[in-house]
Amino acid sequence: MTAARGKRGREPMAGQVFAVPLSDGSYGLAQVAHVKQASKDSYFVTCAWFPQRADDPEQLFQDIQEGRRDLRSPFLACTIPSDPITSGEWRLLGSLRPEYENVDIAARIKTTWEWFDGGQRPGELLLEMYHGLFPWNGLHDPEYLDKLLLPGHVRPPSARMKEEMEKA
């Protein structure tokens, strides 16, 4: 993977790998799979989302470099707003050609904005649901995320249901 670390804003490009900050201080992992420019400063960005998570983004990068993290089988792929990339909010780890075994990215280019209420960014929300920081069934359709999972992936053991989180 080509190293290109930093936090300043940038134009999204296919292949970029990002550490996505989560609400508990940890980082999830996403890769830009496809980009289409919508206007001068706006893009449609389709990302692949991976189950990897770490407290240190440098560890995510090192694990990818050393082959301990596999970027061929994302658990989900969908289109999100480009804001966290163009603003520099997500930490760029590097760039690696997107090659996936379980998804045809062109077939997955669609928006997630149908459930996005503006209270949280969709990319972070997807990872937080996967890692049990937000209820798996907390959206308008309780099975929404189950329906988006890619072949070879099922609801992870880390996922927590709304009822379980309300009791805690």
MDTraj code that builds the backbone (N, CA, C; nanometers):
import mdtraj as md
import numpy as np

residues = "MET THR ALA ALA ARG GLY LYS ARG GLY ARG GLU PRO MET ALA GLY GLN VAL PHE ALA VAL PRO LEU SER ASP GLY SER TYR GLY LEU ALA GLN VAL ALA HIS VAL LYS GLN ALA SER LYS ASP SER TYR PHE VAL THR CYS ALA TRP PHE PRO GLN ARG ALA ASP ASP PRO GLU GLN LEU PHE GLN ASP ILE GLN GLU GLY ARG ARG ASP LEU ARG SER PRO PHE LEU ALA CYS THR ILE PRO SER ASP PRO ILE THR SER GLY GLU TRP ARG LEU LEU GLY SER LEU ARG PRO GLU TYR GLU ASN VAL ASP ILE ALA ALA ARG ILE LYS THR THR TRP GLU TRP PHE ASP GLY GLY GLN ARG PRO GLY GLU LEU LEU LEU GLU MET TYR HIS GLY LEU PHE PRO TRP ASN GLY LEU HIS ASP PRO GLU TYR LEU ASP LYS LEU LEU LEU PRO GLY HIS VAL ARG PRO PRO SER ALA ARG MET LYS GLU GLU MET GLU LYS ALA".split()
xyz = np.array([
    [0.0855, -0.1177, 0.0000],
    [0.0000, 0.0000, 0.0000],
    [0.0892, 0.1226, 0.0000],
    [0.0521, 0.2189, -0.0800],
    [0.1247, 0.3443, -0.0856],
    [0.0881, 0.4284, 0.0363],
    [0.1854, 0.4733, 0.1091],
    [0.1609, 0.5561, 0.2268],
    [0.1306, 0.6985, 0.1834],
    [0.0300, 0.7558, 0.2448],
    [-0.0059, 0.8949, 0.2190],
    [-0.0826, 0.9459, 0.3388],
    [-0.0211, 0.9402, 0.4530],
    [-0.0906, 0.9707, 0.5769],
    [-0.1060, 1.1197, 0.5986],
    [-0.2147, 1.1521, 0.6662],
    [-0.2359, 1.2908, 0.7004],
    [-0.3804, 1.3180, 0.7322],
    [-0.4098, 1.4413, 0.7701],
    [-0.5450, 1.4762, 0.8088],
    [-0.6001, 1.5949, 0.7312],
    [-0.5246, 1.6543, 0.6427],
    [-0.5774, 1.7701, 0.5715],
    [-0.6809, 1.7250, 0.4682],
    [-0.7702, 1.8160, 0.4309],
    [-0.8751, 1.7853, 0.3353],
    [-0.8179, 1.7482, 0.2004],
    [-0.8967, 1.6722, 0.1248],
    [-0.8468, 1.6240, -0.0039],
    [-0.9624, 1.5844, -0.0940],
    [-0.9288, 1.5664, -0.2185],
    [-1.0240, 1.5145, -0.3163],
    [-1.0283, 1.3622, -0.3015],
    [-1.1478, 1.3043, -0.2909],
    [-1.1543, 1.1590, -0.2798],
    [-1.1111, 1.0914, -0.4094],
    [-1.0373, 0.9801, -0.3951],
    [-0.9905, 0.9040, -0.5112],
    [-1.0045, 0.7560, -0.4804],
    [-1.0435, 0.6782, -0.5800],
    [-1.0567, 0.5338, -0.5626],
    [-0.9246, 0.4762, -0.5121],
    [-0.9347, 0.3899, -0.4134],
    [-0.8172, 0.3253, -0.3557],
    [-0.7744, 0.3819, -0.2222],
    [-0.8137, 0.5044, -0.1912],
    [-0.7746, 0.5634, -0.0630],
    [-0.8294, 0.4791, 0.0523],
    [-0.7448, 0.4555, 0.1512],
    [-0.7827, 0.3791, 0.2699],
    [-0.7809, 0.4741, 0.3886],
    [-0.8909, 0.4738, 0.4657],
    [-0.9065, 0.5684, 0.5757],
    [-0.9311, 0.5004, 0.7093],
    [-0.8769, 0.5603, 0.8141],
    [-0.9134, 0.5281, 0.9515],
    [-1.0291, 0.6221, 0.9856],
    [-1.1421, 0.5632, 1.0217],
    [-1.2636, 0.6400, 1.0493],
    [-1.2822, 0.6497, 1.2006],
    [-1.2793, 0.7721, 1.2564],
    [-1.2928, 0.7861, 1.4018],
    [-1.4328, 0.7489, 1.4495],
    [-1.4374, 0.6692, 1.5567],
    [-1.5643, 0.6265, 1.6147],
    [-1.5861, 0.6948, 1.7493],
    [-1.7069, 0.6880, 1.7993],
    [-1.7449, 0.7642, 1.9195],
    [-1.6711, 0.7214, 2.0458],
    [-1.6152, 0.6014, 2.0490],
    [-1.5440, 0.5555, 2.1685],
    [-1.3937, 0.5824, 2.1613],
    [-1.3496, 0.6544, 2.0577],
    [-1.2081, 0.6865, 2.0420],
    [-1.1313, 0.5865, 1.9565],
    [-1.1948, 0.4764, 1.9182],
    [-1.1295, 0.3787, 1.8316],
    [-1.1480, 0.4209, 1.6851],
    [-1.0922, 0.3402, 1.5945],
    [-1.0993, 0.3700, 1.4510],
    [-1.1457, 0.2476, 1.3746],
    [-1.2371, 0.2706, 1.2804],
    [-1.2781, 0.1676, 1.1871],
    [-1.2048, 0.1884, 1.0567],
    [-1.2319, 0.1022, 0.9598],
    [-1.1566, 0.1034, 0.8350],
    [-1.2500, 0.1086, 0.7145],
    [-1.2215, 0.2004, 0.6226],
    [-1.2986, 0.2148, 0.4994],
    [-1.2036, 0.2418, 0.3836],
    [-1.2461, 0.1999, 0.2648],
    [-1.1698, 0.2273, 0.1438],
    [-1.2624, 0.2871, 0.0393],
    [-1.2153, 0.3894, -0.0290],
    [-1.2909, 0.4476, -0.1391],
    [-1.2823, 0.3508, -0.2571],
    [-1.3982, 0.3044, -0.3008],
    [-1.4033, 0.2077, -0.4101],
    [-1.4371, 0.2735, -0.5435],
    [-1.5137, 0.3845, -0.5378],
    [-1.5569, 0.4521, -0.6598],
    [-1.5899, 0.5973, -0.6258],
    [-1.5573, 0.6878, -0.7160],
    [-1.5854, 0.8303, -0.6962],
    [-1.6458, 0.8880, -0.8233],
    [-1.7491, 0.9685, -0.8053],
    [-1.8057, 1.0443, -0.9168],
    [-1.8242, 1.1876, -0.8690],
    [-1.7691, 1.2813, -0.9443],
    [-1.7807, 1.4216, -0.9059],
    [-1.9218, 1.4695, -0.9369],
    [-1.9871, 1.5296, -0.8371],
    [-2.1233, 1.5801, -0.8519],
    [-2.1242, 1.7275, -0.8902],
    [-2.0316, 1.8041, -0.8321],
    [-2.0158, 1.9462, -0.8630],
    [-1.8713, 1.9821, -0.8309],
    [-1.8386, 2.1112, -0.8348],
    [-1.7000, 2.1525, -0.8159],
    [-1.6357, 2.0949, -0.6893],
    [-1.7069, 2.0999, -0.5773],
    [-1.6502, 2.0537, -0.4501],
    [-1.7306, 1.9411, -0.3859],
    [-1.8115, 1.8716, -0.4633],
    [-1.8970, 1.7675, -0.4090],
    [-1.8808, 1.6390, -0.4896],
    [-1.8804, 1.5261, -0.4189],
    [-1.8567, 1.3975, -0.4828],
    [-1.9547, 1.2931, -0.4293],
    [-1.9856, 1.1958, -0.5133],
    [-2.0534, 1.0751, -0.4695],
    [-1.9422, 0.9739, -0.4452],
    [-1.9302, 0.9265, -0.3220],
    [-1.8208, 0.8385, -0.2848],
    [-1.8779, 0.7044, -0.2393],
    [-1.8441, 0.5995, -0.3125],
    [-1.8840, 0.4656, -0.2719],
    [-1.7663, 0.4041, -0.1974],
    [-1.7932, 0.3648, -0.0744],
    [-1.6882, 0.3076, 0.0109],
    [-1.7157, 0.1612, 0.0394],
    [-1.6082, 0.0894, 0.0604],
    [-1.6139, -0.0469, 0.1118],
    [-1.5799, -0.0378, 0.2600],
    [-1.6563, -0.1092, 0.3425],
    [-1.6429, -0.1029, 0.4883],
    [-1.5917, -0.2366, 0.5382],
    [-1.4934, -0.2326, 0.6273],
    [-1.4263, -0.3531, 0.6741],
    [-1.4447, -0.3721, 0.8241],
    [-1.4402, -0.4973, 0.8715],
    [-1.4617, -0.5228, 1.0141],
    [-1.3453, -0.4827, 1.1045],
    [-1.2315, -0.4490, 1.0472],
    [-1.1152, -0.4140, 1.1286],
    [-1.1416, -0.2899, 1.2135],
    [-1.0868, -0.2936, 1.3338],
    [-1.1008, -0.1816, 1.4272],
    [-0.9771, -0.1803, 1.5162],
    [-0.9307, -0.0612, 1.5515],
    [-0.8125, -0.0486, 1.6374],
    [-0.8202, 0.0818, 1.7158],
    [-0.7482, 0.0854, 1.8265],
    [-0.7397, 0.2086, 1.9060],
    [-0.6442, 0.3084, 1.8432],
    [-0.5549, 0.2602, 1.7597],
    [-0.4517, 0.3428, 1.6983],
    [-0.4577, 0.3279, 1.5458],
    [-0.4824, 0.4359, 1.4714],
    [-0.4884, 0.4247, 1.3256],
    [-0.3575, 0.3754, 1.2656],
    [-0.2466, 0.4052, 1.3312],
    [-0.1171, 0.3579, 1.2804],
    [-0.1102, 0.2057, 1.2819],
    [-0.1784, 0.1429, 1.3792],
    [-0.1803, -0.0034, 1.3857],
    [-0.2588, -0.0607, 1.2681],
    [-0.3693, 0.0031, 1.2312],
    [-0.4450, -0.0403, 1.1133],
    [-0.3558, -0.0363, 0.9894],
    [-0.2829, 0.0732, 0.9739],
    [-0.1949, 0.0905, 0.8587],
    [-0.0852, -0.0157, 0.8581],
    [-0.0225, -0.0363, 0.9726],
    [0.0861, -0.1337, 0.9814],
    [0.0350, -0.2750, 0.9519],
    [-0.0832, -0.3095, 1.0027],
    [-0.1397, -0.4420, 0.9786],
    [-0.1689, -0.4648, 0.8303],
    [-0.2125, -0.3618, 0.7603],
    [-0.2374, -0.3732, 0.6158],
    [-0.1047, -0.3923, 0.5434],
    [-0.0082, -0.3111, 0.5785],
    [0.1248, -0.3200, 0.5158],
    [0.1862, -0.4595, 0.5327],
    [0.1674, -0.5170, 0.6494],
    [0.2296, -0.6456, 0.6796],
    [0.1400, -0.7648, 0.6462],
    [0.0252, -0.7388, 0.5821],
    [-0.0619, -0.8462, 0.5370],
    [-0.1502, -0.9079, 0.6432],
    [-0.1606, -0.8441, 0.7615],
    [-0.2458, -0.8987, 0.8676],
    [-0.3897, -0.8503, 0.8564],
    [-0.4140, -0.7550, 0.7724],
    [-0.5504, -0.7054, 0.7482],
    [-0.5808, -0.7265, 0.6011],
    [-0.6929, -0.7902, 0.5735],
    [-0.7310, -0.8231, 0.4365],
    [-0.8369, -0.7248, 0.3879],
    [-0.8119, -0.6621, 0.2752],
    [-0.9072, -0.5663, 0.2189],
    [-0.9789, -0.6229, 0.0962],
    [-0.9935, -0.7541, 0.0882],
    [-1.0611, -0.8135, -0.0276],
    [-1.2066, -0.8481, -0.0013],
    [-1.2500, -0.8445, 0.1249],
    [-1.3859, -0.8879, 0.1567],
    [-1.4547, -0.7914, 0.2531],
    [-1.5018, -0.6775, 0.2019],
    [-1.5725, -0.5834, 0.2894],
    [-1.7057, -0.6436, 0.3360],
    [-1.7536, -0.5975, 0.4515],
    [-1.8835, -0.6457, 0.4979],
    [-1.9973, -0.5664, 0.4348],
    [-1.9663, -0.4488, 0.3788],
    [-2.0691, -0.3640, 0.3204],
    [-2.0042, -0.2676, 0.2216],
    [-2.0792, -0.2280, 0.1209],
    [-2.0342, -0.1240, 0.0272],
    [-2.1543, -0.0370, -0.0058],
    [-2.1389, 0.0938, 0.0116],
    [-2.2477, 0.1863, -0.0189],
    [-2.1923, 0.3274, -0.0378],
    [-2.2761, 0.4137, -0.0892],
    [-2.2369, 0.5506, -0.1203],
    [-2.2722, 0.6429, -0.0041],
    [-2.1792, 0.7318, 0.0260],
    [-2.1960, 0.8265, 0.1366],
    [-2.1609, 0.9673, 0.0886],
    [-2.1947, 1.0689, 0.1667],
    [-2.1473, 1.2041, 0.1352],
    [-1.9949, 1.2101, 0.1449],
    [-1.9329, 1.2969, 0.0685],
    [-1.7866, 1.3063, 0.0659],
    [-1.7290, 1.3939, 0.1768],
    [-1.8124, 1.4584, 0.2555],
    [-1.7671, 1.5548, 0.3566],
    [-1.6542, 1.5069, 0.4470],
    [-1.6631, 1.3858, 0.5070],
    [-1.5550, 1.3482, 0.5986],
    [-1.4200, 1.3292, 0.5294],
    [-1.4223, 1.3069, 0.4004],
    [-1.2972, 1.2932, 0.3249],
    [-1.2459, 1.4299, 0.2835],
    [-1.3318, 1.5101, 0.2232],
    [-1.2881, 1.6411, 0.1741],
    [-1.2515, 1.7356, 0.2882],
    [-1.3123, 1.7156, 0.4058],
    [-1.2818, 1.8013, 0.5208],
    [-1.1560, 1.7564, 0.5947],
    [-1.1104, 1.6342, 0.5672],
    [-0.9942, 1.5813, 0.6379],
    [-1.0293, 1.5156, 0.7701],
    [-1.1577, 1.4990, 0.7973],
    [-1.2020, 1.4380, 0.9229],
    [-1.1551, 1.2922, 0.9345],
    [-1.1585, 1.2181, 0.8248],
    [-1.1079, 1.0816, 0.8249],
    [-0.9587, 1.0849, 0.7972],
    [-0.8861, 1.0012, 0.8639],
    [-0.7399, 0.9986, 0.8491],
    [-0.6994, 0.9079, 0.7337],
    [-0.6330, 0.9669, 0.6363],
    [-0.5845, 0.8917, 0.5216],
    [-0.4656, 0.8070, 0.5635],
    [-0.4757, 0.6758, 0.5424],
    [-0.3676, 0.5844, 0.5769],
    [-0.2781, 0.5566, 0.4578],
    [-0.3356, 0.5577, 0.3391],
    [-0.2590, 0.5274, 0.2190],
    [-0.3537, 0.4949, 0.1052],
    [-0.3005, 0.4335, 0.0035],
    [-0.3808, 0.3992, -0.1136],
    [-0.3439, 0.2592, -0.1604],
    [-0.4459, 0.1846, -0.1969],
    [-0.4300, 0.0465, -0.2411],
    [-0.5393, 0.0182, -0.3432],
    [-0.5027, -0.0421, -0.4528],
    [-0.6020, -0.0704, -0.5562],
    [-0.7201, -0.1491, -0.4972],
    [-0.8435, -0.1008, -0.5190],
    [-0.9591, -0.1730, -0.4658],
    [-0.9850, -0.3006, -0.5474],
    [-0.9736, -0.4151, -0.4818],
    [-0.9996, -0.5448, -0.5440],
    [-1.0757, -0.6298, -0.4432],
    [-1.2034, -0.6538, -0.4728],
    [-1.2895, -0.7233, -0.3786],
    [-1.3367, -0.8568, -0.4354],
    [-1.3451, -0.9559, -0.3477],
    [-1.3880, -1.0894, -0.3874],
    [-1.5392, -1.1062, -0.3808],
    [-1.6062, -1.0289, -0.2969],
    [-1.7459, -1.0562, -0.2662],
    [-1.8446, -0.9481, -0.3102],
    [-1.7996, -0.8528, -0.3932],
    [-1.8921, -0.7458, -0.4308],
    [-1.8563, -0.6878, -0.5670],
    [-1.9601, -0.6587, -0.6435],
    [-1.9471, -0.5837, -0.7675],
    [-1.9809, -0.4391, -0.7309],
    [-1.8797, -0.3568, -0.7197],
    [-1.8996, -0.2192, -0.6727],
    [-1.9993, -0.1435, -0.7600],
    [-1.9906, -0.1597, -0.8903],
    [-2.0825, -0.0885, -0.9795],
    [-2.2286, -0.1188, -0.9444],
    [-2.2565, -0.2394, -0.9018],
    [-2.3929, -0.2783, -0.8660],
    [-2.4337, -0.2227, -0.7297],
    [-2.3391, -0.1783, -0.6506],
    [-2.3674, -0.1297, -0.5153],
    [-2.3701, 0.0225, -0.5066],
    [-2.3529, 0.0918, -0.6178],
    [-2.3515, 0.2379, -0.6140],
    [-2.4937, 0.2868, -0.5948],
    [-2.5226, 0.3183, -0.4711],
    [-2.6526, 0.3742, -0.4354],
    [-2.6330, 0.4568, -0.3103],
    [-2.7294, 0.5343, -0.2785],
    [-2.7134, 0.6238, -0.1648],
    [-2.7608, 0.5616, -0.0349],
    [-2.7020, 0.6002, 0.0737],
    [-2.7501, 0.5623, 0.2059],
    [-2.8270, 0.6786, 0.2678],
    [-2.8401, 0.7853, 0.1942],
    [-2.9042, 0.9045, 0.2497],
    [-3.0503, 0.8818, 0.2827],
    [-3.1089, 0.7726, 0.2342],
    [-3.2494, 0.7473, 0.2639],
    [-3.2731, 0.7326, 0.4141],
    [-3.1707, 0.6938, 0.4904],
    [-3.1883, 0.6802, 0.6353],
    [-3.1066, 0.7815, 0.7134],
    [-3.0291, 0.8609, 0.6469],
    [-2.9424, 0.9573, 0.7145],
    [-3.0250, 1.0759, 0.7613],
    [-3.0237, 1.1013, 0.8933],
    [-3.1062, 1.2086, 0.9480],
    [-3.0279, 1.3348, 0.9802],
    [-2.8990, 1.3371, 0.9500],
    [-2.8181, 1.4549, 0.9764],
    [-2.7579, 1.4575, 1.1155],
    [-2.8028, 1.3694, 1.2044],
    [-2.7514, 1.3678, 1.3406],
    [-2.6151, 1.3026, 1.3523],
    [-2.5805, 1.2207, 1.2568],
    [-2.4513, 1.1522, 1.2585],
    [-2.4150, 1.1187, 1.1145],
    [-2.2885, 1.1149, 1.0845],
    [-2.2467, 1.0832, 0.9485],
    [-2.2701, 0.9352, 0.9199],
    [-2.3212, 0.9042, 0.8005],
    [-2.3551, 0.7649, 0.7693],
    [-2.2376, 0.6687, 0.7776],
    [-2.1183, 0.7088, 0.7356],
    [-2.0042, 0.6182, 0.7405],
    [-1.9702, 0.5761, 0.8819],
    [-1.9629, 0.6715, 0.9707],
    [-1.9335, 0.6405, 1.1097],
    [-2.0451, 0.5554, 1.1695],
    [-2.1690, 0.5878, 1.1353],
    [-2.2835, 0.5148, 1.1889],
    [-2.2795, 0.3676, 1.1481],
    [-2.2480, 0.3389, 1.0239],
    [-2.2391, 0.1994, 0.9785],
    [-2.1359, 0.1224, 1.0595],
    [-2.0194, 0.1816, 1.0802],
    [-1.9147, 0.1146, 1.1576],
    [-1.9531, 0.1025, 1.3048],
    [-2.0188, 0.2024, 1.3589],
    [-2.0599, 0.1955, 1.4988],
    [-2.1661, 0.0884, 1.5196],
    [-2.2532, 0.0692, 1.4231],
    [-2.3517, -0.0380, 1.4320],
    [-2.2813, -0.1739, 1.4264],
    [-2.1848, -0.1869, 1.3387],
    [-2.1115, -0.3125, 1.3237],
    [-2.0360, -0.3485, 1.4521],
    [-1.9796, -0.2487, 1.5170],
    [-1.8970, -0.2722, 1.6350],
    [-1.9718, -0.2579, 1.7681],
    [-2.1038, -0.2452, 1.7637],
    [-2.1831, -0.2448, 1.8860],
    [-2.1868, -0.1140, 1.9607],
    [-2.1518, -0.0043, 1.8955],
    [-2.1553, 0.1269, 1.9602],
    [-2.2878, 0.1994, 1.9364],
    [-2.3633, 0.1531, 1.8382],
    [-2.4961, 0.2049, 1.8046],
    [-2.5814, 0.0820, 1.7759],
    [-2.7101, 0.0844, 1.8117],
    [-2.7918, -0.0357, 1.7924],
    [-2.7978, -0.0821, 1.6460],
    [-2.7750, -0.2114, 1.6280],
    [-2.7809, -0.2730, 1.4956],
    [-2.9182, -0.2507, 1.4327],
    [-3.0214, -0.2544, 1.5126],
    [-3.1588, -0.2394, 1.4637],
    [-3.2144, -0.1012, 1.4951],
    [-3.1285, -0.0006, 1.5019],
    [-3.1693, 0.1329, 1.5439],
    [-3.2169, 0.2256, 1.4337],
    [-3.2282, 0.1775, 1.3111],
    [-3.2749, 0.2617, 1.2007],
    [-3.4244, 0.2405, 1.1754],
    [-3.4804, 0.3134, 1.0782],
    [-3.6239, 0.3047, 1.0491],
    [-3.6680, 0.1623, 1.0177],
    [-3.5845, 0.0865, 0.9506],
    [-3.6101, -0.0546, 0.9224],
    [-3.5128, -0.1339, 1.0100],
    [-3.5612, -0.2068, 1.1102],
    [-3.4711, -0.2780, 1.2010],
    [-3.3812, -0.3813, 1.1322],
    [-3.4161, -0.4228, 1.0118],
    [-3.3357, -0.5212, 0.9384],
    [-3.2536, -0.4573, 0.8262],
    [-3.2483, -0.3250, 0.8251],
    [-3.1822, -0.2533, 0.7156],
    [-3.0373, -0.2968, 0.6950],
    [-2.9609, -0.3016, 0.8024],
    [-2.8202, -0.3364, 0.7887],
    [-2.8024, -0.4835, 0.7521],
    [-2.8895, -0.5703, 0.8042],
    [-2.8847, -0.7119, 0.7657],
    [-2.8985, -0.7268, 0.6141],
    [-2.9846, -0.6455, 0.5557],
    [-3.0104, -0.6513, 0.4107],
    [-2.8927, -0.5991, 0.3292],
    [-2.8104, -0.5137, 0.3873],
    [-2.6972, -0.4553, 0.3152],
    [-2.5694, -0.5394, 0.3223],
    [-2.5629, -0.6334, 0.4156],
    [-2.4417, -0.7136, 0.4310],
    [-2.4082, -0.7864, 0.3015],
    [-2.2809, -0.7920, 0.2712],
    [-2.2339, -0.8555, 0.1488],
    [-2.2174, -1.0061, 0.1684],
    [-2.2135, -1.0809, 0.0576],
    [-2.1958, -1.2261, 0.0671],
    [-2.0746, -1.2626, 0.1518],
    [-2.0945, -1.3643, 0.2351],
    [-1.9880, -1.4096, 0.3230],
    [-1.9889, -1.3419, 0.4588],
    [-2.0799, -1.2468, 0.4801],
    [-2.0869, -1.1753, 0.6073],
    [-2.2248, -1.1905, 0.6692],
    [-2.2260, -1.2059, 0.7998],
    [-2.3494, -1.2118, 0.8777],
    [-2.3370, -1.1090, 0.9893],
    [-2.4459, -1.0869, 1.0592],
    [-2.4432, -0.9940, 1.1723],
    [-2.3306, -1.0361, 1.2674],
    [-2.2399, -0.9448, 1.3004],
    [-2.1246, -0.9824, 1.3838],
    [-2.1637, -1.0016, 1.5307],
    [-2.0850, -1.0786, 1.6034],
    [-2.1106, -1.0962, 1.7470],
    [-2.1043, -0.9646, 1.8246],
    [-2.0317, -0.8675, 1.7728],
    [-2.0194, -0.7377, 1.8410],
    [-2.1457, -0.6530, 1.8295],
    [-2.2354, -0.6853, 1.7356],
    [-2.3569, -0.6061, 1.7163],
    [-2.4467, -0.6156, 1.8391],
    [-2.5052, -0.5029, 1.8758],
    [-2.5965, -0.4986, 1.9904],
    [-2.7308, -0.4447, 1.9439],
    [-2.8357, -0.5021, 1.9972],
    [-2.9705, -0.4618, 1.9597],
    [-3.0173, -0.3444, 2.0461],
    [-3.1117, -0.2703, 1.9926],
    [-3.1650, -0.1511, 2.0593],
    [-3.2129, -0.1832, 2.2015],
    [-3.2875, -0.2920, 2.2155],
    [-3.3426, -0.3293, 2.3448],
    [-3.2314, -0.3579, 2.4463],
    [-3.1271, -0.4229, 2.4013],
    [-3.0110, -0.4545, 2.4863],
    [-2.9412, -0.3272, 2.5312],
    [-2.9261, -0.2315, 2.4418],
    [-2.8569, -0.1073, 2.4753],
    [-2.9395, -0.0185, 2.5670],
    [-3.0713, -0.0238, 2.5525],
    [-3.1592, 0.0567, 2.6393],
    [-3.1563, 0.0075, 2.7830],
    [-3.1346, -0.1245, 2.8032],
    [-3.1294, -0.1821, 2.9377],
    [-2.9981, -0.1494, 3.0082],
    [-2.8937, -0.1276, 2.9299],
    [-2.7588, -0.1053, 2.9890],
    [-2.7464, 0.0297, 3.0544],
])
top = md.Topology()
chain = top.add_chain()
for i, resn in enumerate(residues, 1):
    res = top.add_residue(resn, chain, resSeq=i)
    for name in ("N", "CA", "C"):
        top.add_atom(name, md.element.get_by_symbol(name[0]), res)
traj = md.Trajectory(xyz[None], top)
